[in-house]
Amino acid sequence: MSEELLKLRREMDQVLRKPGVRPARSTTITRRTFLHKSILTGAAATAGAAAYGWLPLINTLDVAVAQGAQPFRFAWISDTHLYPRDVNQRFVDKTVRAVKEVMEMDPPPDFLIFGGDLAQLGDPLEIELGAELLKEVTIEKLFIPGEHDWYLDMGELWVQKFGESPWSKTHKGVHIIGLDTVGNAPDYWSATGMTPKERMDHMSVLDGTVAGAWSGLGKAQLEWLSSNVANLASDQPIVIFSHNPLYEYYPPWNFWVRDWREVHEILARFTNVTNVHGHTHQVLYNEIGAMRSIGMLATSWPWPYAPQGVPALTKPMIRADPGDHFDGVGWSRLQFTDQGRVENQYMMWGRAEVFADAAVDSGTGDNGNQILHPRIADNMWPY
């Protein structure tokens, strides 16, 4: 990476990570554990402090938000990566389980957000199957796309079924935004004459050296975001749903958006911004300035943590048992409480203990902060 680019990145890091600036002055992070009874019993979650028999422990992350928002609950499911039933029934079974558990929430959530990657290869059979399974959810459903949903037909069927992104709404005093972080990849396929299937095959692998830095908002969507929040008060609670994380976690796997700095600049004046994202298939927590980011579980499989480590505030999840396809995956339920807090409850299946205390248990190389520095991607993509 050139000295000029390195200097620019260091200056941007200093701008975004101002000393002492964190999400809301009242922000506190606590981790609690709940007993979650299987849907086989039809019972609700019960507070507890330790594993009891076969009931798995569920970890909860609490984050404070501004007072004034009314309490409400919502659920998150993402990264189901459905194949046709005759190819992979296991992913179907896990999606069905997540849907049933969402519908058994008591009281019911106000809405479900589906966070992208419903399909594995964008096949109409996969998307139609996902739509069929999600019909069982009778509450309001909100959608954002994943790259696996998009690049066979460039999102045509997805938009037809689930609507366009970006979008926004205000719900009980909280401004909610859904972004499209996957549909703005630079066109690398036309010049080489790729077929739609070849394009989708390139986009379906985690290795970013194949399709490049495809994740981003793009100029038009950045302008939309800036306009969308222009008239909001600086203490307005904002929740942003995105498939990819809105910070630089690990670019070679597109665990970022390439224009994440511009996103943070647009939102810099707000004191209460929470980004809830999928794509990474793992428990993550990060703060940059006044924005907090929470990574969600997949129902399909857990990805390993990036070899460069995880953000300093993340306590990694324990590596999954490869012999148990329900281990290390699940969904999340979130709640804005009457105390003005956001409670994120990871509904992880098959695991009595969610978090790892040693790097060897989680597969992370280190737990260092993701301070900007030269990376593999910096030497590959001039941006």
N, C-alpha and C positions, 0 to 999 in steps of 0.2 A: 504494500500500500504506500502511496506517495506521502511525503512529509506534509504536503498541503492538505491532503484529505485527512490525514491523522490529526493535524492541528484543528481542522474544522470539526471533527468528531469530538475532540476533547473540549472545545469551546461549547459545543451543543450539550455535552454532558454536564458542564458547569452550569449552563442555563437551566436545564431541566431538573437537576438534582441540587437545588439550592439548600444550603445547610439549614437544618431545622424545619424544613417544609415537609409536611406529611398530610395525609387525607384527614381534614377536619381536626381541630385542636382536641376534641373530645375522643378521638379514635383510640380504642383499646382493642387488643387482640387476645382472646381467650380461647382455649381449646377444651371442649367438654366431650364427654362420651355418652352415648345413648345405647340402650338395648333396642334392637330392632327385631321384632318377631316376624317370622316368615309369613308370606301371604297364605301359606297353607293353613295357618290358624285364623286368619282374618282379623288379627288383633292389631291395635294401634301401637305406635312406638311408646316405650315407657322409659322414663329417666332412670339411669343407673350408673354405677361406678366401675363395674367389672363384668367380665364375661360370666354368663350363667348358663351352664349346660351347653346346648348347641346354638344358643342365640348369639349372633355376632355383635361385636361392639361397633357402633357407628360414631364417627368423629364429627364434631360440630365446630365451625369457625364463626365467631361473632365479630362483627365490625360495626362500630358506631356510625350513625349518620345524623344529619341535622334533625332537630325536633320539628314537629309540625306535620310530618307525613302520617297519614292514617295507617293503621296496621293492615297488612294483607299478606297472603302467602302465594307463592307460585312454585312450579316445578320445572326442572330442566332435564331433558333427555337429548342425547346427541351421539353421533358417531356409531350408529347401528351397523353401518356397512353391509347392508343386506344383499345377499345373492338370491337368485331364484330358489324356491323351496327345495327343488330336487338337487341343488348344488350344495347348499349349506343350511340345514335346518336348525343348527345350534344358535346361529345369530338371530333367527326368527324367534326361537324359544326365549332368548334373553330380552328381545324387544317386547314380546308379549308379557313377560314378567314385569318389566319396568312399567308398562302401560297399566297393568293391573294394580301395581302398588301405588301409582299416582292416583288412580281412581278410588283407592281405598283410603286416601288421606282424609282425616276427620279432625277438624272441618275441612271441606274440600278447598283446593287452591283456587285462586281467582283465575289463573290461566296456566297453560303449559307453553314453554318456549322450546321449540325443537332447534338445536344448535348446529345443524348441518351434517353432511355425510350420511344421509339416509340410505343411499345406495352405495355399492362398491364400484361399479363400472358404468354408472349412469344409464344402464339398460332400462328401457321402459318397463320391463317386467319387474325390476327391482323397485323402481319408484312407485309403480302401481301397487306392489305388495306393501311397501311402507305406508302408502296412503290408506290402504285397506286396514292395516293394523292400527293406525292412529285414529281411525274412525271410532274406535272404542273409547277414545277420550272425548267426553261430552262437554267439557268446559271449553272456554275460548282457547284457541291454539294460535301461537305466533311462530313464524318461521324465518330462519336465515339459511342461506345455502352453504354447502361445503363443496370443495373442488371435485369430489367424487360424484356429486349430483349434477355437475355443470358441463364438463368438457367433452361429452359425447355429442350433444346437440347444442352446445353453448347456452345451456340454461333454458331452452325453449319449453320443455315439458315441466321443469321445476316451476317456472313462472306461471304456466298455465294452471298447475295444480295448487300452488301455495302462495302465489303473489310475488310482486317485485320487492326488492330491497335497494336502497335504504328506506326505512319508514320510522315514524316516531308517534308516540302517544303520551298523554299524561294520565297517570293512574293514581288516584288517591294522594295527590301532592308530589308524586315522583315522576320526573320526566324520563321516559323510556325510549331508547333508540335501538333499532336493529340495523346493522351494517352488512354490506356485501364486501367481504375481504377476499373473495376468490374469483370473481368474474372480470377482473381487470388485468389479467396477465398480458405481458408483451407478446405479440403474435410471432412465435418462433416456428409455427407449423406450416404457414402458407408457402414460404419460400422453398421448403423441402417437399411440398406436395403431400403432406401427411393425410391419411384418411382420418375420419372422425374417430375410428377405433384406435388407430395408432396414437392420435393425440390423447385420447383418454388413457391409454396404457402408460404414456409418459407421465401423465398427471397423477396416476394412481399409486406411484411409488414415493417413498419418503425421501429418497435421495434427491436433493435439490440440484445436483450437478446435471440431472437429466433435463428437467424443464426450467431450470433457472429460478430466479427470484420472482415467482409468480404471484405471491400474496401481496396485496396492496389495495388501497382505496381508490387511487387514481385522482386526477385533478378535479373532475366533475363532482365526484362524491365528497372530496375535501371541501369544495365550495358549498355543496349542499349542507354539510355538517356545520360549517361556519355560519351559514344563514339560519340554520335550524335552531342554534343556541344563542343567536345574537341578542334576542330580547329577554333572555332568562336572567334572573338575579344571580349574583355570584354565589349565593348560599343555597341555590336550588339543588336538591338532591337529583343526581343523574345516574341512571344505570344504562350502560351500553352493552348490548349483546353483539358478539362477533364470533366468527368461527375460529379465526387465528388470534393469538394474543396481540394486544396493541403495544407491545414493547419488543425489544430485541432480546429474545431468549436464545435461540439457536438458528441462525439463518440457513445453514445448509439443509435443514429439514423444513424450512419455511415455518418455523416456530417464531413468527414475527409478522408484521406487515412492513414492507420496505419503506413506506412513508410514515412510519410511526412517530417520527419527530414532529412532523407537521400536525399530526393528530394531537399530540401533547401541547403544541403551541396554541392550537385553537381552544383547547380546554384549560389552559393555564390559569385563567382567572377564577375558575370554579374551585370551591373548597370541598366538595363532596361528590366525587366521581368514582363509580365502581364499574369495572369492566369484567363481565362474566364471559368466558370463552371456552370453546371446545378444542378440537384438533390434536391437542397434545396427549390425550388419553391418560392423564395422570393428575394427581393432586399437586397444585402449584399455588403459591401466594407471593405477590410482589407489590412493591410500592415505588413509584417514581413521582416525586413532587406530591401533588394532592390527589393523584389517581392510584387506586388500589386495583389489582387484577387478581381474579380467582380462576384457576384452571379446573375444569370439570372432568369427571370420569366418562369413559366410553362404556357402552354396553357390549361392545364386540371383543376388544382385547386391550391390554395395557401396553403402551409404548415404554421403552426404557427411558431413563433420564438422559439428557444430553451429556456427552463426554466432558464438556467444559464445566459441569456442575449446575447447580440450581440457584435461583435468587436467595439472598441471605435469609429472608423471612420464611422461606419454604422449609417445612419439616417433611422430608420425602416419605412417600408411601413405601411399604415393604414390597419387595419383588414378589410377583405372583407365582403361585404353584403351577407349573406348566401342565400338570396332570389334572387340574381342576379348571375347566373352562368358565366357571362362574366366579373364579377368584380374581381379585384385582380390578373388577369392573362393576358398573352400577349406574346410578343416576343421582340427582341432587334435588332436595327441596329447600327452598329459601323463604324467609319470612321477614317482612318489615314489622317489627314488634311495636306494641304501644309505648315502649320506652324509647322509640326512635332508633332501633338497632336493626342491622341486617344479620340474620342468622342463616348460615349456609350449612346444611346437614348433608354430608356425604353418605348416601345410602349404598355403601359398598357391600357386595355379596361375598360370602365364602371366607371371610377374614375376621378373626377374633381381635386382632390388633392391626390398626391401620397404618400407623407411622413407624418408621425405622429410627432407631437411636444411633446406629452406626452406618457409615457409608457402605460397608460391605453388605449390609442387609438390604440396601436400596439400590445398589448398582451405580451410585453417583461417585464420580471421581473426587469431588470436593463439594463443599457447601459455600463457596465463595460468592460474593456479590457479583452481579453481572455488570460490572463497570465496563464501559466501552473500551475496547482495545482491538488491535488487529485480529481478524478472524479469517478462516478459510474463505468465507464469502467475500471479504473485502478484496481478496486477490483475484476473485473470479468475475465480479459484477461491478462495473463502474456506475455508481448511482449517486 
